[in-house]
Amino acid sequence: MNEPYGRVMAFVDGLNMYFALKERKGGDEGLAKYRWLNYRKIVEVIMPSSVAVEGVVYFTAFYRWDRDGVARHQTYIRALNTV
């Protein structure tokens, strides 16, 4: 395999992605089933093989006034970190 001649770092806007997938309608689950995406794998698949994926950063914010929502969101983030 040839050495990569490019590098990329991907940044995922987690809050918008989470709610876009959660609230999107279509079929039985809509797009909710895609909340469990492996973001690094997606970047590796869409980038040419000549580009090295240096990392993927998932950043987000929490709605502090919704404690249950914050707890669910934190659980979701912990789950993503296992992928």
N, C-alpha and C positions, 0 to 999 in steps of 0.2 A: 504494500500500500504506500502511496506517495505521501510525503509530509504535507499537512494542510498549509495552504498559503494565506488563509484568512482566519480570523477569530470572531466569535460573536458572543455577546452576553445578552440574555433575554430578561425582560422585566415584565411581570404579570401584575396587572391591577386587580388584586384579589377581590376587593369589595364589589367592584362592578361586575367582574366575572361571576362571582358567587350568586349575586342577585339576578343577573341576566339569565343564568342557567336555571335558577330556582323558579323564577316567575314566568319563564317562557312557556307558552301553551303549545300543544301539539301532541297527538297520540295520547296514550294513557299517562305517561310520566312527563310528556313534553321533553324538554332538554335536561331535566333534572338528573337523569342518569349519567350525564356527562360531567357532573360536578367532580367525579372521581378520576379526572384526567391526570395522566403523568405528563406534566408540562415539559419536563426535560426531554422526554421521548418525542413529543410533538415537535419541539424545536429541532431535534436531531433528524427527524424524518423530513421536515420541510427545507432544511438547509442542504446545500450541495455537499457531497462527501469531501470536497476540498476545503471545507470550512470547519474549524474546530469549535465545538460548543464549550466555552469556558465556564459557563454557569447559567443558572436560572434563578432569579430572585423573585420571590412571591411577597408582595407587600400589601398591606390591608389596613383597615381602620375598624373600630367597633362602635356600634351605637350604644353608648354607655347607659342610656336611659332604659334600655331593654335588657335586664340582667339575664333572663332566660335566653334571649337571642345571642347575647355575648357568649354565654356558656356553650350554646350549640355551635357558634362560629369557631370558638377556641377548640372544641372537639374536632371539628372539620379540619382545622389547620394541623392539629396533631396527627390526624389520619393521613393528610397529604404528606407529612414528613416521613411517613413510613414507606412511601412508594420509592 
